[in-house]
Amino acid sequence: MTAPRKKRREAFLLGNEAVVEGALAAGCTFYAGYPITPSTEIMECMAKRLPHVPDGAFIQMEDEIASMGAVIGASLAGRKAMTATSGPGFSLMQEQIGYAAMTETPLVLVNVMRGGASTGLPTSPGQGDVQQARWGAHGDHPIIVLSATDVPECVEMTVAAFNFAEKYRSPVILLLDEITAHTREKIELPEPGDFEVFSRLTPTMPPEWYKPYEETMRGVPPMPPIGSGYRFHVTGLSHDPLGFPTSRPEEVRSLTERQFRKIDRFFEDIQIVEHVDTADAEVVVIAYGCVARSARLAVKQAREAGVRAGLLVLKTLYPFPRRHVEPMLRNCRLAVVPELNMGQLSREVKRVNEGYTTVRTINRIDGQIITPSQILKEIA
Amino acid sequence: MAEITQLIHQYLRHNKKFPLVFCPGCGHGIVLGSLVRSVHALGLAKDDVVIVAGIGCSGRIAAYVDFNTVHTTHGRALTVATGIKMANPKLTVIAVMGDGDAFSIGGNHLIHAARRNIGVTALVLNNFIYGMTGGQCSSTTPEGAYSHTCPQGQLESAFDIVELTRAAGAAGVSRGTVYHVKELDALMAEAISRPGFNLVEALTPCFTQYGRGNGFKSAVEMFKWLKSSCLSVERYEKLEDRTGKLPIGTFVRRDVDGLETRWANMRQALAAKKGGAA
């Protein structure tokens, strides 16, 4: 992924600021949002940067519902667009996420998770929005959910989020936590050409042949920007290949099935994980976000103490990376899933487990991090 | 007649199934005609026009017209329209909404679109009722009127749309009816041409869900009611007794730049400053 080395610009950035670097490197030119702790630095940073970006546009909307509306509108007009929020705002955005999934509108939504339900712990970390990210919007719809464990990954995973959004015409949710978002680390700033950047395919056929929701080989129809001569209808109603509302069972079924298939067929591309000493591991920790950093140290210390421990870091949470998790569960005697919630991703691990091994969870919901020693105690 | 046929061929979608979904006696089709005629009169290219609609009977208008059309979520048409206009200011963006859409669930978006004067035309089809869900009161149902959710008569007072949007700072505010079609065409064309946020309230009868429960014997009677109770704002202001009368016409004309223009000017100034320093 990295270009040949030369003197690179370095910076001491927050995770939230790194998200902005990633977004701009991926070609983001539109941001709409509403301030909320602990995500606000993303918005402030965008407000500073976008006026200087070619074609950049920024708008502070009246609430999170409106922010998502503006992002959807900008994306339909051809922009790479994003918003960022935290728990309460994320709840408000759910209907619009469903609309984006149904209309196959690419966008990136960063949710910096804080602690607790409702207003909860605005300045403390949490990971309580994992299941909501997958199932928050009503009705069956595919979705891509990513996460990051440190500041450099905030750049990389934001780029990945935009690439997946554009490639698969899908809303992509990047789940961060307050620790990752508010940790300041030295990073090398991305230079043009560092990342492979993907933009949505636009139609090449004459407008009168274009069908906006046509069944294609990849399952992802090309998408022209509004105003480019391809006039078509976009609706959240179940629609036919031309985009017009339909309630014919055959058309409704094939629409939903294609929307799932376009993600399912590309699991290999979408599912990003990192293996740390898992090849011979008899104890495996499965973690994501800031908790993965504690797990990294715990696994290292367990190895030093003679335990064959390994770590699987999930950077893609949904579609759930079963093909990485399942072989691991088959071959270990214990799997440990530490999370800053009452047990959300562990549900997926247990679902995949099917009696292969013992799955133990470590759950913390008091606004504090899970420490390496807390994990070490369970695995050593 | 020949002219109407030509407009139908030019602006309506041939691959869309007609007749319209609207009930007999509904005024929405007339507003649809007005929309097409005003766009035609302004000489806008179909590729440059975007119709952003909300949810409800009015939302269905979008599917019939051969522009770029986006049927959004309930109440959020203006938010999507704002995103489109900021992303591509060259487009003519018209948000088509109902009274429930624009003033109840989307009320917050309406006042903020007016306050920031985003260059979008809001066309609100006000029929005083939630039609598609079967006749519940909305925030424009007159006090004392009946609906399925106020069977004893509406206790709440209705929004005065003109005053609300004027106070919020919109560049243009007007009201027309589907009885006064020529005037409605002109109001629409004027609103679409004026920079900033412009709202056109189109009064349109819903006989099925509103008229039948409120003493109207037919849809025609509702049109007659529009004819007898509405008069131009200039004449209205001279009236001594205004009971039962409703002014139509343009109420607000402000000379402002749309937000998208102010954003572009700011960027230009930034670039000039940068260029000057270098």
Interface residues (C-beta under 8 A of the other chain):
Chain A: F30 A32 P51 H52 G56 A57 I59 M61 E62 D63 I65 A66 S67 M68 G69 A70 V71 I72 G73 A74 S75 L76 A77 G78 R79 A81 E95 Q96 Y99 P225 I226 G227 S228 G229 R231 F232 H233 V234 T235 G236 L237 L242 F244 P245
Chain B: N15 K16 K46 D47 D48 V50 V52 A62 A63 D66 F67 N68 T69 V70 H71 T72 T73 R76 L78 T79 V80 A81 T82 G83 I84 K85 M86 A87 N88 K90 L91 N108 H109 H112 L259 W263 M266 R267 L270
